[in-house]
Amino acid sequence: MELRDRIAIVTGAASGIGRATAIALASEGARGVVLADLADMDETAAAVSKAGAEPLPVSTDVSDLASLQSLFARTDEVFGRLDVLHNNAGLGEGADVWPDVPPARCAAIVGVNLTGVVLGTQLALEPMKRSGGGVVVNTSSGAAHVPLPPQAVYAATKAGVVHFTKSCAPLAESHAVRVNCVCPGLVDTPMVYGTGGGDRPGDWLRPTFEAVTLLRPEDIANAVLDFVRDDSQIAEIVTVGNEPAKG
Ligand SMILES: NC(=O)c1ccc[n+]([C@@H]2O[C@H](COP(=O)([O-])OP(=O)(O)OC[C@H]3O[C@@H](n4cnc5c(N)ncnc54)[C@H](O)[C@@H]3O)[C@@H](O)[C@H]2O)c1
């Protein structure tokens, strides 16, 4: 898909990977980028505007159906079409370690990482079909492929996102919607530091953190753009891994 004049929704756009993808879509010619997050999106909106697209921040809780429905309705009202959805908002155990995670947090992780991806994809189908077809890119994680005992809930949801993506292959035929998935390694975003309470990685993550070179959010944004551009990609899972630490 050629990006010029397209309309995209990016969830989790206030920060990290979502912010980088929103800016990259704007830089590559998108006409409008709808920003969906619960956090403040002013900074992302300004950067998207500077990169050449019209930003539309819509305060959204991706784990809540009514909130997601409002997001898609607002997108349709303002832009009248939808071409790209990056289901990217994510939540981990934070500074807690499984199984010592409050049950409400466990439910929230499932709600954001899995329910949000499923419902977002479902709600995108009709407007994308009406627009002549579209692309959904889900953000999973390297944690989908290997057990991650300290973040068991997070890992389970990310494995679910991979399997969901693969199961969405027929949507390319039935709705002209290609669903793909990126699995990042460790990326330099606030989520990583949240495992240690905000300014450092958690103890369980530190050996990995010190052994690898962190990816940049832009590295993942590039993988998302590759999926958007390449019409042959259907239900594909791409891993963007870490290189060993330098020195
Ligand atoms: N940082 C990493 O190392 C890494 C590795 C693999 C996968 N990921 C995945 O990448 C995605 C983006 O994370 P990030 O690393 O940029 O972290 P981040 O914390 O910078 O961004 C996550 C964003 O999701 C938003 N969010 C959380 N709950 C939400 C909700 N209910 N509704 C709407 N928005 C909500 C947050 O406000 C935040 O802006 C996540 O799905 C994450 O699991 C991150």
The ligand as a Tripos MOL2 file, in Angstrom:
@<TRIPOS>MOLECULE
LIG
   44    48     1     0     0
SMALL
NO_CHARGES

@<TRIPOS>ATOM
      1 N1          9.6700   -1.6650   25.0770 N.am      1 LIG1
      2 C1          9.9170   -2.9410   24.7900 C.2       1 LIG1
      3 O1         11.0120   -3.4810   25.0810 O.2       1 LIG1
      4 C2          8.8750   -3.7800   24.0940 C.ar      1 LIG1
      5 C3          9.2600   -5.0420   23.6320 C.ar      1 LIG1
      6 C4          8.3190   -5.8190   22.9830 C.ar      1 LIG1
      7 C5          7.0430   -5.3570   22.7830 C.ar      1 LIG1
      8 N2          6.6980   -4.1270   23.2470 N.ar      1 LIG1
      9 C6          5.3160   -3.6950   23.0170 C.3       1 LIG1
     10 O2          5.3200   -2.4690   22.3120 O.3       1 LIG1
     11 C7          4.0910   -1.7890   22.5310 C.3       1 LIG1
     12 C8          4.3690   -0.3430   22.8470 C.3       1 LIG1
     13 O3          5.0590   -0.2670   24.0850 O.3       1 LIG1
     14 P1          6.2670    0.7360   24.3450 P.3       1 LIG1
     15 O4          7.4640   -0.0700   24.5560 O.co2     1 LIG1
     16 O5          6.2730    1.7990   23.3250 O.co2     1 LIG1
     17 O6          5.8570    1.2730   25.7920 O.3       1 LIG1
     18 P2          5.2830    2.6730   26.2750 P.3       1 LIG1
     19 O7          4.9620    2.4450   27.7080 O.co2     1 LIG1
     20 O8          6.2230    3.7460   25.8960 O.co2     1 LIG1
     21 O9          3.9420    2.8570   25.4280 O.3       1 LIG1
     22 C9          2.7670    2.1370   25.7020 C.3       1 LIG1
     23 C10         1.6040    3.0820   25.5140 C.3       1 LIG1
     24 O10         0.3820    2.3460   25.6690 O.3       1 LIG1
     25 C11        -0.5180    3.1980   26.3400 C.3       1 LIG1
     26 N3         -1.6030    2.4610   26.9680 N.ar      1 LIG1
     27 C12        -1.5400    1.6480   28.0450 C.ar      1 LIG1
     28 N4         -2.7660    1.2280   28.3720 N.ar      1 LIG1
     29 C13        -3.6260    1.7780   27.4850 C.ar      1 LIG1
     30 C14        -5.0360    1.7050   27.3040 C.ar      1 LIG1
     31 N5         -5.8170    0.9980   28.1320 N.pl3     1 LIG1
     32 N6         -5.5790    2.3880   26.2670 N.ar      1 LIG1
     33 C15        -4.8120    3.1270   25.4380 C.ar      1 LIG1
     34 N7         -3.4790    3.2360   25.5690 N.ar      1 LIG1
     35 C16        -2.8940    2.5620   26.5900 C.ar      1 LIG1
     36 C17         0.3410    3.9130   27.3750 C.3       1 LIG1
     37 O11        -0.2890    5.0700   27.8940 O.3       1 LIG1
     38 C18         1.5960    4.2120   26.5680 C.3       1 LIG1
     39 O12         1.5440    5.4690   25.9610 O.3       1 LIG1
     40 C19         3.3900   -2.5620   23.6440 C.3       1 LIG1
     41 O13         2.3900   -3.3880   23.1070 O.3       1 LIG1
     42 C20         4.4980   -3.3780   24.2420 C.3       1 LIG1
     43 O14         4.0100   -4.5430   24.8750 O.3       1 LIG1
     44 C21         7.5800   -3.3210   23.8910 C.ar      1 LIG1
@<TRIPOS>BOND
     1     1     2 1
     2     2     3 2
     3     2     4 1
     4     4     5 ar
     5     4    44 ar
     6     5     6 ar
     7     6     7 ar
     8     7     8 ar
     9     8     9 1
    10     8    44 ar
    11     9    10 1
    12     9    42 1
    13    10    11 1
    14    11    12 1
    15    11    40 1
    16    12    13 1
    17    13    14 1
    18    14    15 2
    19    14    16 1
    20    14    17 1
    21    17    18 1
    22    18    19 2
    23    18    20 1
    24    18    21 1
    25    21    22 1
    26    22    23 1
    27    23    24 1
    28    23    38 1
    29    24    25 1
    30    25    26 1
    31    25    36 1
    32    26    27 ar
    33    26    35 ar
    34    27    28 ar
    35    28    29 ar
    36    29    30 ar
    37    29    35 ar
    38    30    31 1
    39    30    32 ar
    40    32    33 ar
    41    33    34 ar
    42    34    35 ar
    43    36    37 1
    44    36    38 1
    45    38    39 1
    46    40    41 1
    47    40    42 1
    48    42    43 1
@<TRIPOS>SUBSTRUCTURE
     1 LIG1         1 GROUP 0 **** ****
